[in-house]
Amino acid sequence: MQGLMQDWPLLISRLIDHAERFHSQVEIVTETVEAGRHRYTYAECAVRSRKLAQALERLGIKKGDRVGTLAWNTYRHFELYYGISGMGAVCHTLNPRLFPKDIAWVANHAEDQVLFFDLTFLPLVRELEEHFKTVKTFVMLTDQSNMPKSLPANYLCYEDLIDGGDGNYAWPALDENDAASLCYTSGTTGNPKGVLYSHRSTVLHAMAVIVPDAFNLSTRTILPIIPMFHANAWGYPYTAAIVGCKIVLNGPHFDGKSIHTLIKEEQVHITTAVPTIWLGLLDYLKETGQDLEPLEGLGIGGAAAPAFMIKAFEDFGVNVHHAWGMTEISPVGTMGSMNSITARWPLEEQQKLKQKQGRGLFGVEMKIVVADGSEAPWDGKTFGALYVRGPWTLKRYYRANDSALDEDGWFDTGDVATIDEFGYMQITDRAKDVIKSGGEWISSIDLENAAMGHKDIARAAVIGRPHKKWRERPLLIVVLEEGAVLDKDSILKFLTGKVAKWWLPNDIVTVDEMPLSGTGKVKKTGLRETFKDHKWPDES
């Protein structure tokens, strides 16, 4: 016997319809690419999204066609999220921080038909134009007053394009399992891989992350600095429409002063970004003596947050939520909120717990697999490969023949982690980055986070290098604070007692800056190449 409930497909177009009906006057605010701040409402956004859908049909875009975007967090990009997917095409967000050759490769692999891009990226698009094999039309996300002169005929103005419609458009009745959006991994090993999200997976993910134990959005004002060109901006463009929160978009502005100005002037309650952004904001606060009112919550993901960063924000009265996810799981998997037991712990114990990546959301199953293939206990100590499964987890990469899952339907994340008795997961390393020394494992992430607490260290990374006796030993690579001088003894003394003695690095070296991937993570492949011939002090 089956239930007698309506068959109501979970579609992205229903999200913007809901926002138009129930949150029509709530604002979407953008620090624009052209200059100045733009604001309008969900109701206006919905109309313009439908106009965009009409324009795409006029351009010959059909259901399932891939449409590329190369854009910052702006209201026009927000419209693309809804207009493209809503009319049945696939919204393919391209990461402008990739190397140009990788951007061209990804666009060609996706077979994008149209490319929408911000003014900032015009030189890049013109450079790559001849390498795009399938893109027929280029649309600049601006108005006629900002359109450069003497562009080819297939370069169109976004505002002119959507003005050709009246917004009187009925979203097609799609299958909820139809493809909705496409995002590629950063390709740190080999070519980037495409993750093709469905309408159903996207809506389920959005519904899961709005709860109090996750993003806790409700009627708060949010500033998602997580880029819309990376893993669906953690789902914020969709969750915002569900709850009707005011959303503030930072455009191409990522510096501490710009972020602080938006928080203050738009009265932001919740914001999210990777640790590198928060380091910039903390530096700005230190220089200016400013506060963070009325900010209530801050999400950190993309890389592990060091303890000093969590404490620094909580000293400003801002509750920090550590999160973990990846492109392959839409992307949020865990959130570092307190449960009914840990919420009663002393503040110091809670801050230690917040260094973990958090508990799995409903819809994300997790397990830890050790070397012999067995499942590890949830004791917070035994670490191994982290596997996940659920309704918004990848089953196969785009245009790949083989499944990405094991025979039981689990996806190997490539992370090494532990899970404690309360269900809090902690990433100890990437499988390719973990250091094996004398038969024991050393977590490069834990060692990096400990080093980041030293007053002279601005950035830190740890890699394993071959050692004659121990097989591998950790090399600590640091970017020093301005004016600081490397004092190895001081750093080793600082680390003593914070990590196991045998974890202490065998050497410490400096670099002017860390090599970063397209998603802002440290590229350890680059560091390994740079220091491939490094000699240990006890071997020289």
N, C-alpha and C positions, 0 to 999 in steps of 0.2 A: 504494500500500500504506500502511495506517495502522498505528500502534503498537498493541500488545495490552495496554494498561494500563487500570486501572479508571477508570470515570467517577465521580469523587469530587468533587461540587460544592464550591466554596470558599464556605462560609457562615459568617456571624458566630457563629451558635450553636455551630459546631464549636470556636471559640476558647475559649468559656467551658467547654465540655465537656472540652477538653484541659487547661485550668487545674484543673478539679475533679479530674481523674484523676491528673495528674502534679505539681501544685503545691498540693495540697489544704490544707496547713498554713501556707502563706505568707500573710502579713498584708496587709490593705488598711486603712490608717489614715486617719482623717478628723478635722480640726479642725472641729467641727460648727457649724452655724448657731445651734442652741439654746444652746450653751456646753458646753465639755468636749471630750475626745478620745474618739472611737469607734474600736474595732479589732475586726476579725473576719477570717475566712480566705476564700480563693478558694472553698473547698467550701461555706461558708455563703452566699457571694455567689451561687453557681450555683443553690442551692436557692431562694433568694429571687427570683432572676431568673425562674425557672420559675413561682413563685407569682404573680409579676407578670403573666406571660403568661396564666395562667389567669384572673386578674382582668380583664385587658383583654378576653378573650373574653366574660366575664360582662357587661361593659359594652357588648357588641355590636360591638367593634372587629373588622374583617375584614382580610384580606390587602390591602395597598395603601393602607389608611386612614392618614392622617397624624395623628400624636400629638405634641403640642407639649410642650416642656420649657422652663421658665424657672428655671434653677437654677445654683448654684455647683458647684465641684468637690467632690463628696461621694460617699459610698458609695451613697447612694440614686440619685444621678444615674448612677453607674456601672452600677447594676442596670437603669436605664431604657435605657441603651445596648444592653444584651443582651436584656432582656425584650421590648422593643418590636420591634426588628429581628428577633429570633429567631423570634417568632410570625408574622412576615410583614408586619407593619405598617411604617410609615416613621417613624423617630425624627427629629422636626424640632426642632432646638435653636434657641430664640429668644434673641437677644442683648439682655439687659436694659439695656445701655448705649445702645441706640438711643433716639431720641425716642419718647415714648409713641405718637404717631400712627403712627410707622413700625412699631412692634411690632404694633399692631392691623392695619395694612395687610398685614404679612408673614403673620400668623396667618390672615387672611382669604384671602390669595392662595394659601396652602398648603391651605386648607380643613381646618384642624385640627379634630378631633372631640372630643378630650380635652386638657386642659392640666394638666400636673404642674408645681407651682411651690414654691419654698422660702418659709418664713415671712417672710423679708425682703421679699418681693414682694407680700404680701397687699394693702397699700394701692394698689399699681400695678394689680393684677389687678381689684380692686373698681372702681377708676377707669375701667378699660377694658372692664369686663364687658359693658356695653350696646353696645360697638362691635365685639365679637367676634360675627361673623355665623354661624359654624358650630360653635363650641365648645358642647357640651352639658353636659359634666361638668368640674368643677374639682377637682383632687386636691392637697391640701397635703402636702408632703413632711415629715411629722412624725408623732409619736405622739399618742394621745388626750390625754395630760397637757398637751400644748402647743397643742392646738386652741383657737382663740378661740371664744367663745360667740356664739350668735345669728347664725350664718351660714346662708345659704339651703340648702335641701335638696340641691341639686346640688353642694355643696361637701363633698368626702369627705376622710377621714383616710387617708393612705397606709398606715400600719401596719395599720389595721383592714381596709383593702381587700385587702392581700395575705395577711392571716391567714385569709381566706376560702378559701384554697387549701391543698393539701397538698404541692405541689412535685412530685407524681408526674405529670409532663407530658412528652410526647414532642414535641420540636421538629418542626414540619412539614418535609416534603421540598420545599424551595423550589428554584427555578432560580437558579443563582449570578448571573445577570444581572438578577434581580428587584431593585427599588428597596429600599434598606436605610435610608438616612438622607438628610436634606435640610438644607442650610445656605444662608443667604442672605448675599450680599456686603453690605458696610456701606452701600452706596448713596450714595457721596460725589457721584455725578453721576446724578440721576434716582432712580427707585425702586430698592430693593434687588432683586437678581436671584437666583433660586434655583438651587442646584447640587445635583442629585439623584444621590447616590452609589449604586452597586450593591454587593451582597455581594462579588462578584468583585473590583471595583476596590478595595474597602476592605481585603480580606484580602491582595491583592497589595501594596498600599501598606504595610501593616503588616509584611509579610515583608521588604520592601526596606529599611525604615528601622531594623531591629534589628541590622544588620551592624556590625562594628567601625568601618568608615569612616563610619558614620552615627551612630545613637544609642548603639551599643555597650552595650546593656543587660545581657544575661546575668543573673547573679544579683545585680546591684547593686540598691541601694535608690534609687528615683527620686522626685522631687518635681516633678511637672509643673504649673507655675503658669500655663501657657497654659490659658485657660478652656475647659471642656468645652462652652460655648455658642458657641465660635468654631472653625470648620473642624476639627471632631472632635478638638480638643485635640492637634493634630499626630499623631493616631493612637495616642497613648499608652494609652488604655483597651484597645486591641486588642493592641498590641505587648507590654504588660505581661502579658497572659494567655498569650501565646505562650511567653515565656521564663520566666515565673513569678517576676519580680522583685517585691520588696516595693514597694508603691506608697503614697505619702503624699499626701493631698489636703488642700489648704489652706482649703477652704470659702470664706467671704467675707473672709478675712484676707490682705491683700496688702502690708502695711507691712513695713519692714525688720526691725523687732524680731520680728514673728511669723514671718517667713520664716527668720530666723537661729535662732530657738528650735526650729523644726521640723528644720532641718538638724542641729543639735546633738543634740537629744533623741532623734530617730529615726535618727540616724547615716546621713544622706542622702549618696549618692555622686554622683548626677547630678540636675541641675535645669535647667529651661528657662523662659524668659519673654521678654517684649519689653523693650527698653532702659529704658523708664521704671521698670519694677520694679527693675532692677539699679541704677539711679541711687539709688533709695531705700535699697537694701541697702548700697551703698557709703557713703552718708551715715551710716547707722547704725554701720557698722564704724569710720568715721572718728571719730564721736562717742564710741564706747565703747572703742575699742582692741581689740576682739574679733578672733579669727581665724575661719577657715572649715573647719577640720578637722572631719570627714574628707572633705569635698567634693573630688571628683576632676575632674568635668567640668561645664561650664556651657554651655547652648545659648542663643544669641541669635538671634531672628528677628522678623519683623513690621516692622522698620525697621532701617536700617543702624546698626551699632555703631561709635561713634567710637574712634579708636586708643587714647585715654587709658583708656577703659573696658576694652578687651581687656588692656592692660598692667596695669591696676590689679588685675584678677582673677588674672592670671598671677603677679603679685608675691605673691599669697596661695598660690601653688602650684596654682591651679585652671586646667586646660586649657580654653580657650575654643573653642567650635565655632560659627562664624557659619553661619547657614542662610538659605535663601530658599525661599519658596513662596507660594501663594495659594489661596484657597478653591476656585478652579477646577481645581486639581491635587491636591486631597485631603488636605493641602495641600503636602507637602514635595517640593521639586524638586532642591535642591542642598544639600550639606553641606561645610563648610570644613575637611575633614581633610587631613592631609599624605599625599602618595603616596611611593613608594619613593625618588623623586629629591628632592622638596622636604623630606623628613624629614631629609636630611643637610645642609640649608642652615644657615647661622648663625642663632642665635635671633632676631637683629634682622630678618633677611630673612623668617623664618617669621612674625613678628608683622605685618610689612607684608602678607604674603600672606593672613593671617587677616582682614584688613579686607575682602577680597573675599568674595562669598557662597558660593564653593566649587564643587566639581565635581558634575556631574549624577549622580544615582543611576541604576543600571540600571533602565530603564523610563521614563526621561525623556530624550527627544531634544531638542536645543536648536539654534537657529541665530540668527544676527544678520542682519537685513535692513536695508540702507541705503536712502537716499531713492529711488534709481532702481529699487528692487525686487530688486536682486541680493543674493546672500549675501556677507557680509563675511568676510574672513580671520580666523582665530583668532590674532591677533597681540597681544592685550591693549591695543591702541590704537584700532582702528577700532570706533566704537560706532554702534549703530542699534537698531531695534526688536527685542525679544527674542520669538522664537516657540518654542513647545514642542508636543510631541505624545507620546502614550504611553497605556498601558492604564488609567491612573487620571487622565487629563485629560478635562475636559469636552468634549462634542461639541455640546450644545445646552442652553440654559438652560431651566429648568422652565417649562412652559406657553408657551414661545416657539415660533413657527412656523419661524423661520429657523435654519439652522445657525450655530454660533459659530465655525466653521472656514473657512479659505480653501479654494480648489479642490484643493489638495494635502493637505488634512487637518491643517494647522497652525493652532494657536491663538495669536493675538496677545495677549501678556500685558499690553500697555500700558506695559511697562517699557522703558527705554533702557539698554543694557548693552554690555559688551565681554566677549570670551572670549579667554584667552591660550593659548599653545601647549601648556600642560599641561592645558587644559580647565577652568581656574578662571574662573568667571563673576563679573563685578562689575556691580552695578546702578549706573548713573551718575545716573539720574533716572527719574521717571515721565514718560511722553510729554507729559502736560499741564503738567508742572512745569519742564521743561528751559528754560533761558534762552538766547535767541539774541541775541547782542550783536555788532554790526558784522559779521554774517555768520559768526561763530564761536559754538560751543556752550559754555555754562558749566554744569557739574554743580552743582545746588543741594545735592545730598547731600554731595559732597566738601567743599564750602565750609562747610556746617553742621558736619560732623564735625571739620574743622580748627578752627573757632571754639570747639567744645565743649572743646577742650584748654586754653582760657584760664582762669586761676584765678578770674576774676570772673563767668564765664558758667555759669549752671545749666542753661539750655535755649537752643537756637538753631534758627532757621528762616530760610530764604532764599526770597524770591519775586522774580520779575522784574517790574519796573515800566517803563512806557513812557519812552523818552528821545528827545529831539529829534534828536540826532546819531547815537546808536548803536542806535536802535530799542528795545532793552531793556537795562537794567542791573540788577545784583543789589542788593536791599535786604536787609540783615542785621537780623533781628528777634531780640532776646534777652530772656530772663528772667535777671536778675542774682542772684548769690548774696546771701544775707541780709547787709545792711550795706554791700554794694559800691555804688560810684557809677560811672555810665557814663563811661568814658574812651575815646573813639573812637580817639585817637592810639595808645594802648596796644594796643588790639585790632588795629588795622591793622598796627602794627609786629610784633605777634605772628604775624599771618597771612603777612607778607612772607617769601617763601622756602618757605612750606608749600603755597602754591597759585601758579598763574601770576599774574604781576603784573596782567594785564588782567582777572583774575577778582576782584580786590579789590573789596569792595562800595563803591558810591558814597555810601552813607550807612548809619548804624547807629541803630536806634531800640529802645526798651525797651517791654515790656508786663509787666503783673503776672503773667499766666499765659497759656499757649498754649491756643487752642481745640482740643479733641480730638474725634476721631470716636468712634464706638461701639466701635472696636477699639483705642483708645488711641493712634492716630496723629494727628499734627498736621493739623488741617483748614486747608489753605492757601487754600481757597475763602473761609473766614472772614477770614483775614489779608488776602487781596486786597481784600475788601470794606472792611475797616477802613482800609487804606492806599491806597484807590483814588485819593484826591486828594493823595497825598504829593508834595511838591515837592523836587526834588534841590537840594542846596546850590549847584550851579553854574547852576541855572535860576532861583533866587529873586531 
